[in-house]
C-alpha cells in the first residue's frame, strides 16, 4: 500500500511539471561554477569556513561542479558582511543557554555571457550551550560551536541566494 501511495505521489509531482529550485538555479548559473571568497584579514578562519560552506552548497544543493575560472560557466564572488552572536535564551539563574548566529554575505554572480547580479543575504542559526547539574553554563562560545554555527548560518544565507536565483530563472 505504501508503495502504491509513493508511486502516486511521484507520478503526480512529475505530471504537474514540478521542477526543483536547483533546476532553475543551474539554468541561470550553469553546471561549472568558480567560487571566489574574499578572505578577511581580520577573520581569516571564518572566511575559510564560509568558502567551505559555499563549495558544499554548490555541490549538494545545486548539483553543480566546482571548476577553475577558465573552464567555468559562471563565477560567484562572496564577501563576508558581518558575523554576530546574540544571546536568545537564559535559564532561571540568568545564564545564557542559547545563542543566535547571523551571517551576512554579499554575493555577486557573473555568467560567461556577461550577465551579472548582486545580492545581500542573511543566514541565521540557533544553538544551545550545555548546562551542568546546578544550572550553570559556560557562556563563552567554544570554537567548535562557533565554527559550526558560522558554517550553518552561511549555508542558510546561501539557500536564500539559491532561492532568489531560482525565482529569477522561473521568470
C-alpha positions in Angstrom: 0.0 0.0 0.0 2.8 2.4 0.9 4.4 1.6 -2.5 1.2 2.5 -4.3 1.0 5.8 -2.5 4.6 6.6 -3.2 4.1 5.8 -6.8 1.0 8.0 -6.9 2.9 11.0 -5.4 5.8 10.6 -7.8 3.5 10.4 -10.8 1.5 13.4 -9.6 4.6 15.6 -9.0 6.2 14.8 -12.3 3.0 15.1 -14.2 2.3 18.6 -13.0 5.6 19.9 -14.3 7.3 20.4 -10.9 10.9 21.3 -11.1 13.1 21.9 -8.0 14.7 25.3 -7.3 18.1 23.8 -8.1 17.0 23.2 -11.7 16.3 26.9 -12.3 19.4 28.0 -10.4 21.5 25.6 -12.5 19.9 27.1 -15.7 21.0 30.6 -14.6 24.5 29.7 -13.3 25.4 26.7 -15.4 26.9 23.5 -14.2 30.5 24.5 -13.7 30.9 27.3 -11.1 34.1 29.1 -10.0 33.9 30.4 -6.4 35.9 33.3 -5.2 35.5 34.1 -1.5 37.2 37.3 -0.3 39.4 36.3 2.7 39.0 38.8 5.5 42.3 39.9 7.1 40.5 40.4 10.4 39.0 37.0 10.5 40.6 34.5 8.0 39.2 31.4 9.8 35.6 32.5 9.2 36.4 33.2 5.5 37.7 29.7 5.1 34.5 28.3 6.8 32.3 30.3 4.5 34.3 29.1 1.4 33.8 25.5 2.5 30.0 26.2 3.1 29.7 27.8 -0.4 31.5 24.8 -2.0 29.3 22.4 -0.1 26.2 24.2 -1.2 27.2 24.2 -4.9 27.8 20.5 -4.8 24.9 19.4 -2.7 22.2 22.0 -3.2 22.7 22.8 -6.8 24.3 19.6 -8.1 26.9 21.8 -9.7 30.6 21.2 -10.1 33.4 23.4 -8.8 35.8 24.5 -11.6 38.6 26.8 -12.5 38.0 30.3 -13.6 38.9 29.4 -17.2 36.5 26.4 -17.6 33.6 27.8 -15.5 30.2 28.8 -16.9 29.8 31.3 -14.1 31.6 32.8 -11.2 30.4 33.5 -7.7 32.1 36.3 -5.7 31.3 36.0 -2.0 32.3 38.6 0.7 31.5 38.4 4.4 29.4 41.4 5.5 29.2 40.6 9.2 29.0 37.8 11.7 27.3 38.2 15.0 26.3 36.1 18.1 23.4 37.2 20.2 22.1 35.5 23.4 18.5 34.4 22.9 17.7 32.3 25.9 18.6 32.4 29.6 17.9 29.9 32.3 16.3 30.6 35.7 19.7 31.6 37.1 20.4 34.2 34.4 23.0 32.2 32.5 22.9 32.2 28.7 21.8 28.8 27.4 21.3 29.6 23.7 22.7 31.9 21.0 21.6 33.1 17.6 24.3 33.4 14.9 23.7 35.8 12.0 26.0 35.8 8.9 25.6 38.5 6.3 27.0 37.8 2.9 27.4 39.8 -0.3 27.2 37.6 -3.3 27.7 38.5 -6.9 27.5 36.2 -9.8 28.7 36.7 -13.3 28.0 34.3 -16.2 30.1 33.8 -19.3 27.6 35.7 -21.4 28.2 38.8 -19.2 25.0 38.7 -17.1 25.6 39.6 -13.5 23.7 40.4 -10.4 24.5 41.1 -6.8 22.6 40.0 -3.6 22.9 40.6 0.1 21.7 37.7 2.1 21.5 36.9 5.8 21.6 33.5 7.3 20.7 32.5 10.9 21.4 29.6 13.1 20.4 29.0 16.7 22.4 26.7 19.1 22.4 25.9 22.7 25.1 25.8 25.4 25.2 22.8 27.7 24.2 23.3 31.4 25.7 21.5 34.3 23.7 19.8 37.1 23.4 23.1 39.0 22.0 25.1 36.0 25.3 26.9 35.3 26.7 27.3 31.8 29.9 28.5 30.4 28.6 31.5 28.5 31.7 31.5 26.4 31.1 30.0 23.0 33.5 27.2 22.2 35.4 27.2 18.9 33.6 24.1 17.7 30.2 25.7 18.5 31.3 28.9 16.8 32.6 27.3 13.7 29.6 25.0 13.3 27.2 28.0 13.8 29.0 30.1 11.3 29.0 27.3 8.7 25.3 26.5 9.2 24.3 30.2 9.1 26.3 30.6 5.9 24.5 27.7 4.4 21.2 29.4 5.3 22.4 32.6 3.6 23.4 30.6 0.6 20.0 28.9 0.5 18.4 32.4 0.3 20.7 33.1 -2.6 19.7 29.9 -4.4 16.0 30.7 -3.9 16.5 34.2 -5.3 18.3 32.9 -8.4 15.6 30.2 -8.9 12.9 32.8 -8.8 14.7 34.9 -11.4 15.2 31.7 -13.5 11.5 30.9 -13.4 10.5 34.3 -15.0 
